[in-house]
Amino acid sequence: SNIDFGVQMPEVDWISDEASSRGMSSHTLKYIVAVNETYDSRSAEIVFYDKNSDLKDTLKVNQAQKDAIVISEKNFNVSREGGTIEVKVNTNVDFEVQIPSDVTWISQTESRSLTEHTLYFKVDENTSDESRSVNITIINKDSRLNETLVVTQQGDMLIIKLEKSGFLETFLEKEELISENMEIENNK
């Protein structure tokens, strides 16, 4: 600058003048911009003006938002018969859904409702005895920010391993796996 100038700082708490905070003076002006912890971008203007005329220039500071992918629930247990699970996604970034290519028993289906960012996955019936599980990744296309959804599906066979004998009936009652008309024979 070849003029006597002033600086008009914006009325925001996330930009500060480094020189005034450190007690320095210089024609190289430095500003401290705080981390944006919000999910919205923000902007402010710093105005440089001539103290003796109408001459001025403006520096616009734009700061990106904190990127986020938040899913409604991260774990789903699906019955042997299969069904449809609903996953709500709140995000401020473009995202894609990745299901491992070798997994054929689960697929994303389209929503028929107008609710934005509600994902539906059709889970086929599990005809094997063993349960199965898959990790589905919801990923930001630009920054690789991601969330993982775990879907576990029961098999036809229920295997219960107990460390001590005599506790099967208590376990089944606690897990609500026993009905009133079932009898359990306790062998020690």
C-alpha positions in Angstrom: 0.0 0.0 0.0 1.1 3.5 -0.7 -1.7 5.1 1.3 -2.7 5.4 4.9 -5.2 2.6 5.1 -7.5 1.1 7.7 -9.0 -2.4 8.0 -12.7 -3.1 8.8 -12.9 -6.6 10.3 -16.2 -8.6 10.0 -18.3 -9.0 13.0 -17.7 -12.8 13.3 -15.9 -14.7 16.0 -14.1 -17.1 13.7 -11.7 -14.7 12.0 -9.2 -12.7 14.0 -6.3 -10.4 13.2 -3.0 -12.2 14.0 -1.1 -8.9 14.4 -3.4 -7.6 17.0 -3.4 -10.8 18.9 0.4 -10.9 18.9 1.0 -7.2 19.3 2.9 -6.9 16.0 2.5 -4.4 13.2 3.3 -5.0 9.5 2.0 -4.3 6.0 1.9 -8.1 5.6 -1.4 -8.8 7.3 -2.2 -12.2 8.6 -5.5 -13.5 9.8 -6.4 -16.5 11.9 -9.4 -18.5 10.7 -10.9 -20.9 13.3 -11.8 -24.5 12.5 -15.4 -24.7 11.1 -17.1 -27.3 13.4 -20.5 -26.7 11.8 -22.2 -28.6 9.0 -22.7 -25.3 7.0 -20.2 -23.4 5.0 -19.6 -19.7 6.0 -18.2 -16.5 4.6 -17.2 -13.1 5.8 -15.6 -9.9 4.3 -12.6 -8.0 5.4 -12.6 -4.4 4.0 -9.4 -2.5 3.4 -10.0 1.2 2.9 -8.1 4.5 2.4 -8.6 6.7 5.4 -8.5 9.9 3.2 -10.8 8.8 0.3 -13.6 6.4 -0.8 -11.0 3.9 -2.2 -11.5 0.5 -0.7 -11.0 -3.2 -1.5 -12.7 -6.3 0.0 -11.3 -9.7 0.8 -14.0 -12.4 1.0 -13.2 -15.4 3.2 -15.1 -18.5 2.4 -14.8 -21.6 4.6 -16.1 -25.0 3.8 -18.4 -26.9 6.2 -17.5 -29.9 8.3 -18.3 -32.9 6.0 -20.5 -35.6 7.6 -22.3 -38.8 6.9 -24.6 -39.8 9.8 -26.7 -43.0 9.5 -29.8 -43.7 11.6 -28.6 -47.1 12.8 -25.4 -49.0 12.2 -26.3 -52.6 13.0 -29.3 -54.6 11.7 -30.2 -58.2 12.6 -32.5 -59.7 10.0 -34.6 -62.8 10.4 -34.0 -65.9 8.4 -36.9 -65.0 6.0 -35.2 -61.8 4.9 -37.1 -58.5 4.5 -36.4 -54.9 3.9 -34.4 -52.6 6.2 -34.7 -48.8 6.2 -31.6 -46.6 6.7 -31.9 -42.9 7.1 -28.8 -40.9 6.0 -28.2 -37.3 7.0 -25.4 -35.8 5.0 -24.1 -32.6 3.5 -21.9 -34.3 0.9 -22.5 -36.5 -2.2 -22.3 -40.1 -1.3 -22.4 -43.6 -2.8 -23.3 -47.0 -1.4 -20.8 -49.8 -1.7 -21.8 -53.4 -1.2 -19.0 -55.9 -1.7 -19.2 -57.3 -5.2 -19.1 -61.0 -4.1 -22.2 -60.6 -1.9 -25.4 -61.5 -3.8 -27.8 -61.9 -0.9 -28.4 -58.2 -0.3 -29.1 -55.4 -2.7 -30.1 -51.7 -2.5 -33.7 -51.0 -3.7 -35.2 -47.7 -4.7 -37.5 -45.9 -2.3 -41.0 -45.3 -3.5 -41.5 -42.5 -1.0 -40.3 -38.9 -1.4 -38.2 -38.9 1.7 -34.7 -37.7 0.9 -31.7 -39.9 1.8 -33.7 -42.9 3.0 -32.0 -46.1 1.7 -33.7 -49.4 1.5 -31.9 -52.8 1.2 -33.7 -56.0 0.3 -32.4 -59.0 2.2 -33.1 -62.4 0.6 -34.0 -65.4 2.7 -31.1 -67.2 4.3 -31.6 -70.9 3.4 -28.4 -72.1 5.1 -28.0 -73.1 8.7 -25.3 -70.5 9.4 -25.9 -66.8 10.0 -24.2 -64.3 7.7 -23.0 -60.8 7.9 -21.9 -58.0 5.6 -20.4 -54.5 5.9 -22.0 -51.9 3.7 -20.1 -48.6 3.2 -21.7 -45.3 2.6 -19.0 -43.1 1.3 -18.5 -39.4 0.2 -17.5 -39.5 -3.5 -15.1 -36.6 -3.1 -13.2 -37.0 0.2 -13.6 -40.7 1.0 -15.4 -39.8 4.3 -17.5 -42.9 5.1 -19.7 -44.7 7.5 -20.2 -48.5 7.7 -23.4 -50.3 8.2 -23.3 -53.9 9.5 -26.1 -56.3 8.5 -26.3 -59.7 10.2 -28.8 -62.3 9.2 -29.8 -65.3 11.2 -29.4 -68.8 9.8 -31.8 -71.8 10.2 -29.8 -73.2 13.2 -29.5 -71.5 16.5 -26.3 -72.5 18.3 -26.0 -71.6 22.0 -22.7 -72.2 23.8 -22.8 -72.2 27.6 -19.8 -72.3 29.8 -21.5 -74.0 32.8 -24.1 -76.8 32.9 -27.6 -76.1 34.3 -28.0 -72.6 32.9 -29.7 -73.3 29.6 -33.3 -72.7 30.8 -32.2 -69.4 32.5 -30.4 -68.3 29.4 -33.4 -69.1 27.1 -35.9 -67.3 29.4 -33.6 -64.2 29.6 -33.2 -64.1 25.8 -36.9 -64.8 25.4 -36.2 -67.8 23.3 -38.4 -70.2 25.3 -42.1 -70.4 25.3 -44.4 -71.5 28.1 -45.2 -74.8 26.4 -41.5 -75.9 26.1 -39.9 -78.2 28.5 -36.1 -78.2 29.2 -34.5 -81.3 30.6 -31.4 -80.3 32.7 -28.7 -82.9 32.5 -25.6 -82.3 34.5 
